[in-house]
Amino acid sequence: SQYSDSRQQAITILWQQVQDETLPAQQRLEAATVPLIVGDSNYSDRAQAIRFILTFKQGEDTHTYIEKYWQPVSSSSNKTEPSDIPSLVELIQQDLLPIEARDEIYKTLKQMVSHFS
């Protein structure tokens, strides 16, 4: 669909910004943060965002930063696909994520598993 094409273009541009070392670190960090804020971003984009954020921040600072910006994923506009499972597992294993975010991911995984059984 046109929506998913433009969404894919937008995420591609974001990742290019994040990796552009000529840009200030703060600008690159802000670009990496967008998938955490946008409700219709998928879990694989969020996992990638966390990987990028970890290149800019460490330790407790990272936890606080992610907790500040993480917004729940909108289930109405975002269908979780079986291809998202590795990203869901990767995110659950991130101790840096807020408990609410990990709960949300567990629920999503549980719903996916119930569809398969």
C-alpha positions in Angstrom: 0.0 0.0 0.0 1.0 3.6 -0.5 1.0 4.1 3.3 3.5 1.3 4.0 5.7 2.5 1.1 5.9 6.1 2.5 6.4 4.6 6.0 9.2 2.5 4.7 10.7 5.6 3.0 10.5 7.6 6.2 12.2 4.9 8.3 15.0 4.5 5.7 15.6 8.3 5.8 15.7 8.1 9.7 18.3 5.3 9.7 20.4 7.3 7.1 20.3 10.3 9.5 21.2 8.2 12.5 24.3 6.8 10.7 25.4 10.1 9.2 28.5 10.9 11.2 28.6 14.5 9.7 25.4 15.3 11.8 25.6 16.3 15.4 25.2 13.4 17.9 22.1 14.9 19.4 20.4 15.1 16.0 21.3 11.5 15.3 20.0 10.4 18.7 16.7 12.3 18.1 16.3 10.5 14.7 16.9 7.1 16.4 14.2 8.0 19.0 11.4 8.6 16.5 10.3 4.9 16.3 9.8 4.8 20.1 7.5 7.8 20.0 5.4 7.0 16.9 2.6 4.6 17.9 2.4 2.9 14.6 6.1 2.0 14.3 6.6 -1.8 14.3 8.7 -3.8 16.7 11.6 -4.4 14.3 12.0 -0.6 13.9 11.9 -0.2 17.7 14.5 -2.9 18.2 16.7 -1.2 15.6 16.1 2.2 17.4 17.2 0.7 20.7 20.4 -0.7 19.1 21.2 2.8 17.7 20.3 4.6 21.0 22.8 2.2 22.8 25.5 3.6 20.6 24.8 7.1 22.0 24.0 6.4 25.6 25.2 4.0 28.4 23.8 2.5 31.6 21.2 4.3 33.7 21.2 7.2 31.3 19.9 4.9 28.6 17.2 3.4 30.8 15.9 6.9 31.7 16.0 8.0 28.1 14.1 5.0 26.8 11.6 5.2 29.6 11.0 8.9 28.8 10.3 8.3 25.1 8.8 4.9 24.8 5.1 5.1 23.7 2.9 2.0 23.5 2.6 0.4 20.0 -0.8 1.1 18.5 -2.4 -2.3 18.0 -5.2 -0.9 15.7 -2.8 0.6 13.1 0.0 -2.0 13.5 -0.5 -5.6 12.8 2.3 -7.7 14.4 3.6 -10.3 12.0 5.4 -13.6 12.7 8.5 -11.9 11.2 8.4 -9.5 14.2 9.0 -12.3 16.8 12.8 -12.1 16.8 12.5 -8.3 17.4 10.0 -8.9 20.2 12.3 -11.4 21.9 15.3 -9.0 21.5 13.3 -6.1 23.1 12.1 -8.3 26.0 15.7 -9.2 26.8 16.6 -5.5 27.0 16.7 -4.7 30.7 16.7 -1.0 29.7 13.0 -1.1 28.6 10.4 0.1 31.1 8.3 -2.6 32.7 5.2 -1.4 30.9 6.9 -1.8 27.6 8.0 -5.3 28.4 4.5 -6.2 29.6 3.1 -4.8 26.3 5.6 -7.0 24.3 4.8 -10.1 26.4 1.0 -9.6 25.8 1.7 -9.2 22.0 3.8 -12.4 22.0 1.1 -14.3 24.0 -1.6 -13.2 21.5 0.6 -14.3 18.6 1.2 -17.7 20.2 -2.5 -18.2 20.8 -3.2 -17.6 17.1 -0.8 -20.4 16.2 -2.1 -23.0 18.6 
